[in-house]
Amino acid sequence: MMGSLSFLHTSVLGSLPPSSSSKILRNNRHLAKQQRIGVACGSQKLLEHPTFLFPSRISIYRRVQHSSSISALVTDESATMTPSEEDADNVGILGIDPGLEPYKDHFACRVRRYIDQKALLEKYEGGLEEFALGYLKFGFNREEGGIVYREWAPAAQEAQLVGDFNEWNGANHEMEKNQFGVWSIRVPDSGGNPTIPHNSRVKFRFKYGDGVWVDRIPAWIKYATFDPTRFGAPYDGVYWDPPPSERYQFKYPRPPKSKAPRIYEAHVGMSSSDPRINSYREFADEVLPRIQANNYNTVQLMAVMEHSYYGSFGYHVTNFFAVSSRSGTPEDLKYLVDKAHSLGLRVLMDIVHSHASNNVTDGLNGFDIGQSSQDSYFHNGDQGYHKLWDSKLFNYANWEVLRFLLSNLSWWLEEFKFDGFRFDGVTSMLYHHHGINMAFTGNYNEYFSEATDIDAVVYLMLANSLIHNILPDATVIAEDVSGMPGLGRLVSEGGIGFDYRLAMAIPDKWIDYLKNKTDEEWSVKEISWTLTNRRYTEKCIAYAECHDQAIVGDKTIAFLLMDTEMYSGMSSLTDASPTVERGLALHKMIHFITMALGGDGYLNFMGNEFGHPEWIDFPREGNEWSYEKCRRQWNLVDTDHLRYKFMNAFDTAMNLLDEKFSFLASTKQIVSSTNEEDKVIVFERGDLVFVFNFHPDNTYDGYKVGCDLPGKYRVALDSDAREFGGHGRVSHDVDHFTSPEGIPGVPETNFNNRPNSFKILSPPRTCVVYHRVEEGVEEGSASDLTRVTETLAAADIGPGQDNFEESGFVENGDASPSRGKDSEVEETNKTTDVEAEGTVEGASYD
């Protein structure tokens, strides 16, 4: 995953792109800070060149001549594209953000390219979805009476199929090449049984250049393994076609799409408590129940695609259709997905189509033998190499690359029943400069210029269209640090089609505060600004930390807060030290305000829900190939007398609060107060009222907070409750009655632009959420709904202490005058909706 960049306000619509001030980290490599560039789509002339076609179809391939740095997608000059011009001129996104109007030609160009490409696929391949079934033809497939193997390798001069089945002698298994560069062979069954046994090793052997023969793993291989007894052993392709008795059969339907995703990001290999690689089945049986118990509704699996270098975190993919064999077989992964579905958990997969491993022996790069880009999966020269990632870059204009990548998406959705994807490295795809040496300031010229890789943009549009055609309820997330407008809008509007983008500026801000600022220097205005600074028409997934923030050389948030005291001060049998007390309080606050204010969904990396200490370090020569820091210490949260359980319990309650009140899915988001002196942030999400007191010392008794709806409010969640390691200073049994503020319908006469208010107790370093008790609801049932102890019991995470102190509570809202009367108004509900109360909740910036 690439690191994040901070956001800047640049549009009246809340179009808020990030700018770079932080390192961009992937696998211990750093993307340099980024500078801007200039507005075009490029012009091309396309020439015919034939490509491989299945016998039932006619197809074409095209070589490309172009007059700009933008390469062209395959098109057909003879094809009549009458709808294209009209459709391309009708770009709906321009009506959403008028600031994009100067770039109408750019949008029209890429929409036209998308429409034309789809028309070509319809004409020559039977349509987008049919085109994306390449895995049914390429690679190994059972056909009547035998196995047929096909491989696209136009630069090869001769080719053979070798493996265990022929003792690695391909003399009797020479392949034939058609005019489209596709090699094929049919291996008939022997005695009614496949000649190539299931789970046996195979490779593609071919000759190139001056008679050099090489063995490569088939590009479409569905499983690849290595000899674990040999250090650095190369991978072998494995023919995977288990008999019906061994083939996993899915038993459970996909869970329905949730209103808002609460995502648990996980790495199966490092999910064991022991210093070893965990298996898919162990993860399914032991870790998935934990995720469900913490009230997440989605699991995002990293490192599923085969990658020969374990330390790459799964981002240097070698075999795109193969599951990572370190953790088990394809059938084992299916068991995991099915088990998740049985628990009501949707499963997303990290998909890496932004680049490929440069490993020649084990990966796709082995097919690159110096041929032209049109005969290769990758661009030639510098254009095909990411100098900071040391990896190969796809040629998205190539017909067979499109087939390969789109089929890859279809494969994981259809064969393994994934519920969507998180696309890695999207920034690198979107621009020819790949985000290197670019500082995105928010100027729209940076997004819509000759620097934009239209081929990649059109590929992503095709990909999102395909995914949602196959699975309309799919969830697709983009990892983009640039903030490109339209990334999260529908393809039909001229957008790129993602459902969500990652809010990547947020973790950077928290790391900056924790490393570089004292508590007194924390700015609640800046915190609020960072969390709400996003394009209001494009949904975001917020997170305080993911796997990136804990890579070796850095630390988890909990470890930044408490450091070495996590080794000695986490026992609840003794009083907490000031460091641990501060760490527990801020850990809860940081994660919760990120969730509540930062986006339309939430993500947490495995273990951070309970404050996992230290950092992540994969086995490597520098640590003597140790797995010590490449595991999850579940024993910490499972030990009852350790304080890790408090952070875990609060994480569970956070998610349950959204499950009950659906505040993440609400378009109503209003920050009514960011008081720097008090260090208090007050905001509404849905009809919940959130109060975050970041002051290290001050308790505010009778603190007045604004709200929208009149009535009676009660505590829904309290970070200071004893079951969360707090002091129980806020009573949960008190009714807080509102008082009207100012003239109805005249916001400037209201309190912090809110028509009603009520008074509360706000202890230091706490966050408390209040919900409105609906009229007619029985007192007992309302209390039962919101009591933290009841929610914890409902989550079945263990007994809590129903022991709330009565000192200092606000009785019936009558208390001392407000400390927040001078707080500045900041309304940041970035929606297109007009609230029913008659107040337009729009973005307003000073």
VEXDO-502438 format. One line per field, with one value per residue (C-alpha): residue number from 1; x negated, y negated, z. Coordinates in steps of 0.001 Angstrom, whole numbers, padded with zeros to 6 digits. Last residue first. Layout:
<recs>
pos <- [NUM  ...]
u <- [X  ...]
v <- [Y  ...]
w <- [Z  ...]
</recs>
This chain:
<recs>
pos <- [846  845  844  843  842  841  840  839  838  837  836  835  834  833  832  831  830  829  828  827  826  825  824  823  822  821  820  819  818  817  816  815  814  813  812  811  810  809  808  807  806  805  804  803  802  801  800  799  798  797  796  795  794  793  792  791  790  789  788  787  786  785  784  783  782  781  780  779  778  777  776  775  774  773  772  771  770  769  768  767  766  765  764  763  762  761  760  759  758  757  756  755  754  753  752  751  750  749  748  747  746  745  744  743  742  741  740  739  738  737  736  735  734  733  732  731  730  729  728  727  726  725  724  723  722  721  720  719  718  717  716  715  714  713  712  711  710  709  708  707  706  705  704  703  702  701  700  699  698  697  696  695  694  693  692  691  690  689  688  687  686  685  684  683  682  681  680  679  678  677  676  675  674  673  672  671  670  669  668  667  666  665  664  663  662  661  660  659  658  657  656  655  654  653  652  651  650  649  648  647  646  645  644  643  642  641  640  639  638  637  636  635  634  633  632  631  630  629  628  627  626  625  624  623  622  621  620  619  618  617  616  615  614  613  612  611  610  609  608  607  606  605  604  603  602  601  600  599  598  597  596  595  594  593  592  591  590  589  588  587  586  585  584  583  582  581  580  579  578  577  576  575  574  573  572  571  570  569  568  567  566  565  564  563  562  561  560  559  558  557  556  555  554  553  552  551  550  549  548  547  546  545  544  543  542  541  540  539  538  537  536  535  534  533  532  531  530  529  528  527  526  525  524  523  522  521  520  519  518  517  516  515  514  513  512  511  510  509  508  507  506  505  504  503  502  501  500  499  498  497  496  495  494  493  492  491  490  489  488  487  486  485  484  483  482  481  480  479  478  477  476  475  474  473  472  471  470  469  468  467  466  465  464  463  462  461  460  459  458  457  456  455  454  453  452  451  450  449  448  447  446  445  444  443  442  441  440  439  438  437  436  435  434  433  432  431  430  429  428  427  426  425  424  423  422  421  420  419  418  417  416  415  414  413  412  411  410  409  408  407  406  405  404  403  402  401  400  399  398  397  396  395  394  393  392  391  390  389  388  387  386  385  384  383  382  381  380  379  378  377  376  375  374  373  372  371  370  369  368  367  366  365  364  363  362  361  360  359  358  357  356  355  354  353  352  351  350  349  348  347  346  345  344  343  342  341  340  339  338  337  336  335  334  333  332  331  330  329  328  327  326  325  324  323  322  321  320  319  318  317  316  315  314  313  312  311  310  309  308  307  306  305  304  303  302  301  300  299  298  297  296  295  294  293  292  291  290  289  288  287  286  285  284  283  282  281  280  279  278  277  276  275  274  273  272  271  270  269  268  267  266  265  264  263  262  261  260  259  258  257  256  255  254  253  252  251  250  249  248  247  246  245  244  243  242  241  240  239  238  237  236  235  234  233  232  231  230  229  228  227  226  225  224  223  222  221  220  219  218  217  216  215  214  213  212  211  210  209  208  207  206  205  204  203  202  201  200  199  198  197  196  195  194  193  192  191  190  189  188  187  186  185  184  183  182  181  180  179  178  177  176  175  174  173  172  171  170  169  168  167  166  165  164  163  162  161  160  159  158  157  156  155  154  153  152  151  150  149  148  147  146  145  144  143  142  141  140  139  138  137  136  135  134  133  132  131  130  129  128  127  126  125  124  123  122  121  120  119  118  117  116  115  114  113  112  111  110  109  108  107  106  105  104  103  102  101  100  99  98  97  96  95  94  93  92  91  90  89  88  87  86  85  84  83  82  81  80  79  78  77  76  75  74  73  72  71  70  69  68  67  66  65  64  63  62  61  60  59  58  57  56  55  54  53  52  51  50  49  48  47  46  45  44  43  42  41  40  39  38  37  36  35  34  33  32  31  30  29  28  27  26  25  24  23  22  21  20  19  18  17  16  15  14  13  12  11  10  9  8  7  6  5  4  3  2  1]
u <- [013584  015213  018822  019951  023658  026363  029424  031712  035410  035741  035974  032315  031422  029140  026159  023809  020658  021690  018847  020337  017682  018906  016273  016488  017264  020143  018214  017661  021411  023069  023364  025847  029397  029442  031740  028954  025479  023195  020321  020275  022631  020005  020979  020566  021897  018477  018204  018441  017141  017069  020557  021446  024847  023102  020944  023996  025689  022711  022537  026107  027702  030424  031182  031790  034159  035915  036335  037619  040223  040115  043116  041048  037672  034682  032074  028593  025503  021906  019084  015393  012813  009383  010481  013953  017013  020169  023200  025580  028223  028723  031232  031416  027768  025749  023227  026113  028804  029345  027230  029216  032539  035108  036351  035184  032547  031714  034319  033402  032720  033254  030369  031678  029145  028739  025404  023449  020122  017131  016732  012946  011895  010436  013124  015242  014933  016728  014559  014953  018699  021267  025010  025436  028913  030779  034309  036001  035214  033517  030483  027916  025631  023459  023333  020753  022361  019218  016123  013158  009790  006508  005235  007776  008864  012562  014562  018361  020472  024207  026137  028941  026965  023461  023446  020391  018694  014904  013313  009803  011232  009060  009178  012950  014067  017852  020826  019292  022253  022511  025871  025193  025707  024077  021463  024178  025977  027530  027432  024633  022787  022858  021865  018718  017692  018650  016316  013476  014146  013902  010632  009132  010156  008932  005429  005390  004103  005814  008051  005370  007102  006095  002397  002659  003707  000086  000298  -002619  -005450  -007513  -008929  -008963  -012771  -014754  -017973  -016505  -018475  -018301  -014561  -011480  -008742  -008861  -005670  -005774  -005651  -002452  001039  003529  006606  008252  004770  004515  005543  005696  008752  010934  014010  016742  018363  015547  013481  015968  017130  014389  011518  013137  013243  009705  008103  010316  009745  005985  006023  007511  005399  002193  002921  003543  000497  -001768  -000290  -000956  002000  002762  001988  003959  004876  001539  000436  -002551  -005556  -005972  -003489  -005559  -008170  -006198  -002946  -001602  -003805  -003258  000516  000355  -001590  -005254  -007666  -010970  -009451  -005953  -003427  -001880  -001544  000531  003411  003719  006301  008677  011403  012987  014225  017305  017340  019981  018640  015095  013003  011644  013784  011137  008296  010345  011570  008016  006869  009613  008886  005299  002874  000104  001090  000771  -002829  -003486  -005994  -005630  -002021  -000757  -002553  -001426  002169  001986  000449  003185  005838  004356  005118  008889  009168  011477  014927  017407  014986  016414  013860  016259  017812  021339  022004  018686  020156  018237  015461  012485  014340  011886  008348  007374  003685  003140  005206  005998  009306  012105  014600  017588  019680  023469  023974  021773  020864  021960  020496  017106  017183  018024  015352  012766  013794  013485  010157  008911  010090  008087  005053  005113  005797  002547  002831  -000382  001013  003412  006463  005390  002666  004588  007283  005050  005371  001778  000534  -003194  -004639  -008173  -006858  -003076  -003235  -004755  -002561  000427  003496  001797  -000716  002098  004086  001436  003678  007257  009373  011682  015167  017375  015019  016803  013638  014225  016568  015202  011542  011746  013732  011053  008297  010280  010130  006364  005539  007986  006816  003224  004204  005617  002638  003419  003046  -000682  -001513  -004352  -007183  -008704  -011618  -009134  -010993  -012089  -008734  -009633  -007612  -007957  -011671  -012182  -009283  -005731  -004528  -002445  -004439  -003880  -002585  -005454  -007984  -010117  -012981  -012404  -009394  -007700  -009676  -008152  -004984  -006628  -008778  -012099  -011899  -011044  -010209  -007072  -004000  -002446  000797  003024  002650  005957  006384  009434  012724  014736  018222  018847  022204  020592  021490  019986  016699  016732  017327  014387  012104  013217  012569  009051  008533  009740  007202  004485  002732  001124  -002277  -000526  000547  003525  002826  004465  001969  -001268  -004290  -002723  -004979  -002352  -001889  -003470  -006698  -008425  -007026  -008931  -007491  -004118  -000924  002246  003830  001432  004029  007541  010157  012820  016193  018978  016930  018801  015830  017257  017299  013614  012812  014824  012793  009505  009635  011555  011043  007484  006625  008172  006286  003003  000646  -003013  -005220  -006195  -003166  -000216  000916  002272  -000966  -000139  003530  002931  005990  007806  011031  013479  016579  018408  021466  025073  024053  024189  026098  024092  022896  024673  023387  022457  019627  018329  014623  013174  011708  014552  015114  011552  009047  007933  004806  001822  -000998  -003453  -006825  -008457  -012189  -013977  -015455  -016372  -015469  -013291  -010243  -010252  -008142  -004481  -002240  001528  003980  001505  002600  -000912  -002399  -005522  -008567  -011312  -013938  -015576  -018092  -018345  -019761  -016764  -013936  -013065  -010200  -009414  -006093  -006077  -004228  -004231  -001602  001378  003869  002192  001314  002269  005830  007523  009612  006723  004597  006279  005223  002801  003860  001282  001392  -000825  000814  -001051  001882  000862  001048  -001757  -001887  -003279  -005792  -004855  -006860  -010222  -009120  -011198  -010464  -009689  -006657  -003953  -006313  -006401  -007035  -004924  -006998  -007579  -009460  -010245  -008735  -008020  -004268  -003859  -000152  000257  002789  003090  005792  006390  008059  011054  013468  011865  010357  008559  004963  003884  005988  009475  011706  009308  010163  013629  013221  013951  017375  018068  016983  018869  018936  015237  014996  017994  018820  015181  014872  017971  016559  013368  015296  017317  014211  012331  015306  015484  011768  012084  015285  013642  010618  012786  014881  011817  012866  016205  014568  015192  018892  018796  021973  023081  019651  019952  022786  020651  022986  020460  019131  022603  023273  019886  019930  023442  022451  019416  019133  016174  013719  011272  011098  009744  007021  006317  003909  000694  000506  -002836  -001382  -001253  -000341  -000862  000591  000501  003870  005230  008284  010832  013180  014848  015721  012147  010900  009025  005412  004463  004293  002688  004605  003381  004595  003967  003860  004592  003932  006222  005084  004594  000214  -002240  -002821  -005330  -005347  -007441  -009414  -007851  -009717  -010658  -010459  -007775  -005706  -005940  -005048  -006862  -004954  -004364  -002383  000829  004292  007329  010374  013295  015584  018019  016654  013377  009751  009454  006181  005531  002452  000799  000864  -001522  -001207  000000]
v <- [-030057  -026976  -025987  -022571  -022059  -021071  -022862  -023329  -022704  -020036  -017427  -017879  -018962  -016411  -017007  -016024  -017434  -017978  -020187  -022862  -024671  -027150  -028560  -027988  -031010  -029376  -026219  -026572  -026377  -027651  -025303  -022488  -021577  -018954  -016618  -015820  -016269  -013757  -014849  -011901  -008997  -006410  -003714  -000128  002373  003919  005983  009698  011197  010464  011717  008817  008598  008522  005681  003815  004353  003081  000036  -000865  -002199  000208  001291  -002285  -002798  000455  -000568  -004023  -002659  -004296  -006533  -009552  -008581  -008780  -010850  -009396  -010720  -009723  -010305  -010748  -011115  -012626  -014975  -014543  -016019  -016391  -017384  -020149  -020244  -022304  -023077  -024996  -024391  -027135  -027100  -028068  -029513  -033108  -032642  -029508  -031339  -028561  -028667  -031856  -031363  -028119  -025687  -023707  -019992  -017475  -015254  -012193  -010644  -006895  -006596  -008576  -009928  -009492  -005746  -005837  -004291  -000899  -000208  001820  -001104  -003525  -006472  -005746  -006314  -005059  -005662  -008157  -009641  -012442  -013766  -015990  -018564  -017613  -019346  -019477  -021959  -021156  -022992  -021861  -021599  -020245  -020472  -018427  -019831  -017904  -016431  -018297  -016096  -016230  -014532  -014989  -013113  -013718  -010973  -011888  -011002  -012079  -015153  -017018  -018471  -018780  -019908  -021212  -023736  -026531  -025222  -024884  -022975  -023231  -022406  -019741  -018515  -015208  -014080  -011760  -008799  -005506  -005709  -006593  -003292  -003486  000108  001553  -001733  -001487  002166  001186  -001254  001275  003921  001413  000403  004006  004490  001390  002638  006195  004879  003890  007265  009178  011222  012601  013082  009664  010354  014015  012862  011902  011494  012690  011312  009712  013023  014601  014433  014781  013635  010174  008486  011592  011385  012706  010083  007224  005713  003305  003072  003500  004566  002059  004258  003207  002881  006646  007032  003687  001513  -000037  -002244  -003281  -006506  -008782  -010460  -011673  -008622  -006164  -008575  -009923  -006371  -005336  -008435  -008495  -004874  -005078  -008451  -007046  -003881  -005809  -008515  -005920  -003952  -006997  -008225  -004763  -002449  -001213  002440  005628  004161  005338  003341  001567  003808  004548  001909  -000545  -000198  -002382  -003763  -006135  -005163  -001532  -001942  -003772  -000865  -001502  -002465  -001190  002189  001718  000574  -002390  -000494  002351  -000013  -002955  -005602  -004502  -006100  -004530  -007288  -007916  -010353  -013099  -015093  -015212  -015019  -017162  -015996  -014105  -016478  -019556  -018069  -017292  -020729  -022421  -020250  -021434  -019318  -021502  -020874  -017144  -017640  -017449  -015650  -011886  -011467  -014444  -013470  -009847  -011012  -013284  -010587  -008168  -010617  -011589  -008193  -008394  -005200  -005514  -003986  -002545  -002812  -003638  -005652  -008553  -009638  -009530  -005979  -004942  -005903  -008239  -007303  -008215  -011262  -013783  -012364  -012542  -011871  -009209  -006515  -003087  -002415  -000361  001936  003392  005786  005651  005770  008871  009864  006558  004681  006293  005776  002073  001573  003298  001489  -001873  -000758  000199  -003150  -004988  -002789  -003581  -007234  -007542  -011126  -013113  -014613  -016460  -015962  -015282  -017852  -020453  -020167  -022045  -020154  -020601  -017180  -017170  -014882  -013495  -009991  -009795  -007168  -009730  -008325  -008857  -006863  -003510  -004652  -006365  -003112  -001286  001469  002079  003208  005818  007241  009911  012849  015987  018030  019214  016488  013354  014378  015520  012509  010166  012219  012323  008530  008630  011265  010075  006488  007648  009565  006455  004282  000671  001409  002050  003280  001971  004164  003880  002335  000407  -002888  -002506  -001344  000221  000474  -003128  -002949  -000319  001491  001583  004833  007883  008324  008620  005065  003870  005160  008186  008090  011451  010605  013946  014363  011110  013065  014626  017372  017218  013653  011938  008332  008634  007106  003651  001749  004794  005884  007033  007003  009185  008372  010834  010205  011448  012901  015753  018305  015913  015959  019761  019768  017451  019569  022858  021394  020534  024151  025381  023147  024789  023691  020783  020777  021604  018012  018454  018648  016606  013731  015637  013462  010690  008142  006691  009717  008162  008011  009922  013229  012984  015532  013860  015799  013737  013771  011275  009206  010225  007593  008904  007165  006858  006036  006549  007419  010926  011367  010572  012896  015687  015126  015607  019192  021351  019358  018349  021959  023013  020428  021396  019445  018846  019159  017358  018570  016339  016932  014193  013503  015698  014732  011004  009108  005819  005815  003566  001914  001376  -000887  -000021  003624  005647  008870  011900  014175  017498  020437  023978  023598  026929  027626  030069  033180  035621  033984  034782  031965  030058  028068  028442  026956  024339  024594  022008  021568  022726  019913  022265  025832  027835  025713  026964  024452  024185  022688  022940  021657  021153  018484  017229  020723  020923  020515  022794  021339  022409  020153  020739  017419  015376  017467  021028  022095  024332  023800  025533  028263  029841  032351  031549  033368  035800  034805  037776  037403  040772  042819  045111  042132  038796  036702  033804  031038  028368  024653  021631  018283  015676  014659  016579  019847  021542  025270  026955  029771  032480  035512  033767  032016  034027  032878  036420  036434  036178  034438  031433  030096  028418  027368  024192  022935  019416  017500  013803  014316  015901  016285  019703  022448  025867  028360  031380  034519  036513  033635  030455  029903  026602  025585  022004  019974  020986  020949  018518  016002  015542  011755  011467  013018  010408  007528  008597  011382  011162  009387  007057  006740  006275  003641  001861  001901  000304  -002359  -003234  -003472  -005562  -007867  -008228  -009019  -011693  -013220  -013522  -015298  -017502  -018520  -019593  -023231  -021910  -020097  -022954  -022514  -019391  -017323  -018483  -017718  -014186  -013473  -013447  -013642  -014458  -010906  -009468  -011475  -010752  -007080  -006108  -005931  -003763  -002216  000143  -000159  -002185  000535  -000241  001104  -001336  -004118  -005255  -008739  -010398  -012110  -011626  -007980  -004956  -001757  001861  003482  006925  008303  010960  013315  015861  019546  020711  018739  015745  014777  011408  009801  006394  003398  -000149  -002766  -006513  -008233  -011516  -012371  -013037  -016453  -018873  -019828  -018707  -018878  -017984  -014455  -013331  -010205  -006786  -004809  -001168  000868  003110  000119  -003285  -006705  -009221  -012177  -015744  -015118  -016858  -015362  -016369  -018034  -018562  -019975  -021417  -024913  -023448  -023662  -022597  -020776  -017173  -015470  -012580  -008887  -006006  -003468  000000]
w <- [006081  004646  004242  003114  002932  005394  004072  007025  006507  009172  006451  005618  002122  000503  -001726  001012  002549  006138  007274  009435  011427  013997  016317  020031  022205  024050  024852  028582  029100  032240  035246  035316  034458  031686  033568  036024  034637  036335  038572  040949  040242  039511  037044  038195  035705  035374  032236  031581  028352  024668  023904  021604  023266  026641  025414  024211  027558  029521  027307  028113  024999  024034  027591  028587  025702  026574  030199  029460  027046  023657  023081  022149  020729  023029  021214  021215  022925  022215  024691  023996  026700  027123  029908  031444  029682  031777  029717  028822  026094  022964  020238  016952  016035  014341  017183  019471  017242  016118  013002  012158  011618  011103  014690  016427  019105  020890  022158  025296  025199  027955  029046  030883  033266  033607  031810  034372  033204  035538  035027  035402  032132  031172  028599  030998  033386  031105  030065  026327  026656  024151  023779  026604  026749  025041  025537  023031  020387  017124  015674  018418  020139  023110  026414  028939  032357  033945  031786  033008  032007  032186  028909  026763  023862  024785  022032  022073  019533  019027  017224  014844  011741  012521  014715  015878  018931  019108  022369  022939  025435  024081  020525  020418  017338  017462  015262  013036  011010  009181  007820  004908  007210  006240  008984  011531  011059  014560  015827  013697  013992  017776  017517  015670  018369  021082  019668  019384  022974  024123  022247  023822  027256  026614  025994  029666  030814  033639  031368  029072  025723  024444  024968  023962  020493  019812  016049  013908  011789  014542  015779  012316  012101  008895  010577  011124  008330  006117  006012  007790  007764  010257  011607  014550  018353  020329  019255  020618  020899  017645  016160  015960  012324  010551  010998  008319  008530  006110  004947  006054  008721  011318  013260  012335  012731  015892  017233  016367  017823  020912  021904  021433  023186  026388  026476  025843  028409  031116  029984  030164  033459  034952  035371  038853  039474  038788  035400  034022  030998  032561  031912  028219  027055  029087  026342  023926  025323  022686  019746  020692  020664  017339  015813  015154  012393  011048  010252  008834  011439  009617  006356  007854  008567  010915  011769  009043  006978  003906  001639  -000479  -003365  -003582  -000621  -001921  001225  004052  006960  008955  008142  008999  012277  013349  012203  014170  017200  017131  019166  020587  024221  023663  022547  018844  016600  016813  017935  015962  012744  013077  013532  010488  008309  009345  008070  004715  003174  003119  001054  -001933  -002119  -004615  -007533  -010956  -012886  -013372  -016650  -015269  -016497  -014925  -011578  -009280  -006855  -009021  -010259  -008871  -008461  -004791  -005352  -002692  -004351  -002906  -004595  -003059  -004782  -002937  -005015  -004761  -008539  -008807  -012359  -013868  -010903  -011412  -015178  -014969  -012338  -014515  -017696  -015935  -014456  -017925  -019273  -016612  -017296  -021010  -020225  -018289  -017075  -017482  -020668  -018429  -016242  -012676  -012086  -014049  -011373  -008933  -005665  -004546  -005601  -004957  -007603  -007502  -008237  -008431  -011160  -013587  -016363  -014098  -013085  -012583  -009971  -008103  -008114  -006116  -004759  -005781  -002819  -004195  -004074  -002572  -003146  -004292  -004913  -008489  -009679  -008046  -008121  -011737  -012964  -011674  -013306  -016528  -016579  -016045  -018671  -021320  -020913  -021180  -024313  -025966  -025054  -024183  -020462  -020937  -017458  -015305  -013988  -010520  -008642  -006482  -006713  -010335  -011611  -014957  -018150  -019293  -018514  -021171  -022783  -021509  -020022  -020890  -024065  -027808  -028166  -025961  -028468  -027538  -025063  -023435  -021276  -020596  -017372  -016151  -015445  -012449  -010974  -012812  -014076  -010801  -011748  -009650  -011220  -011302  -010775  -011074  -007450  -005992  -002215  -001747  -000094  001981  003347  006874  007933  009853  007167  004618  006496  006535  002775  002199  004391  002832  -000603  000549  001603  -001779  -003518  -001433  001727  003546  001838  -001449  -002067  -004352  -008069  -010837  -010708  -010311  -009462  -007416  -005745  -003390  -001156  001940  -000148  002651  001397  -001884  -004336  -004505  -005187  -005000  -001538  000023  001871  002804  003565  005939  006105  008691  011761  015021  017236  017718  013928  013688  016566  014919  011694  013553  014790  012331  009150  010015  010797  007494  005453  007104  009367  008625  011688  014902  016887  017632  014057  011799  009911  006909  006776  006469  007613  007112  009139  007353  008715  005440  005385  004629  004368  001164  001690  002830  -000002  000110  002162  001211  -001289  -002553  -002080  -004597  -003005  -003755  -007134  -008221  -007869  -010960  -010145  -012470  -010433  -011662  -010017  -007793  -007389  -004225  -002158  000687  -000210  002216  001410  -002217  -004085  -005062  -007722  -008205  -010790  -013634  -016130  -016926  -017091  -014898  -017110  -018366  -020689  -023970  -025716  -029455  -030530  -029397  -028017  -027131  -024892  -021936  -020166  -016803  -014929  -011458  -010373  -008154  -010414  -012758  -016328  -018459  -017214  -016716  -019129  -019988  -020935  -021502  -024474  -024060  -026430  -027117  -027678  -028343  -028973  -031001  -033173  -036263  -034384  -032485  -031944  -028855  -028540  -026105  -027231  -026928  -023758  -021319  -017776  -016628  -018935  -016212  -013792  -016064  -019543  -022197  -025186  -027188  -030211  -031453  -028503  -029043  -029476  -026039  -025288  -023661  -024249  -022585  -023517  -021294  -022592  -023705  -024045  -022833  -019425  -019147  -018499  -019190  -021569  -022644  -019556  -017877  -020578  -019160  -019085  -022815  -022175  -019515  -021750  -024852  -027421  -028203  -031557  -031766  -028083  -027169  -029861  -028555  -025038  -026320  -028182  -025096  -022924  -025473  -025813  -022037  -021987  -024635  -023269  -019860  -021321  -023498  -020489  -018538  -018192  -016795  -013868  -011444  -012153  -009931  -010062  -013495  -014917  -013520  -015898  -019027  -022024  -024752  -024661  -025118  -028281  -029804  -028897  -029942  -033628  -033196  -036656  -036753  -039621  -037577  -034957  -031518  -029254  -026487  -027191  -025592  -024091  -024682  -027707  -031467  -031504  -033696  -032366  -033415  -033395  -032728  -034363  -033671  -035448  -033247  -032951  -033406  -030397  -031579  -031232  -032645  -036080  -036677  -037915  -037489  -035059  -035246  -031906  -030234  -026598  -023680  -022637  -019827  -017038  -014398  -010765  -008202  -005605  -002737  -003497  -003271  -000660  -000662  002531  001015  000034  001645  000405  002567  003779  002714  -000395  -001225  -001060  -003079  -001579  -003868  -001207  -003669  -003327  -004456  -003404  000219  000882  001916  003405  001610  002359  001995  -000784  000000]
</recs>
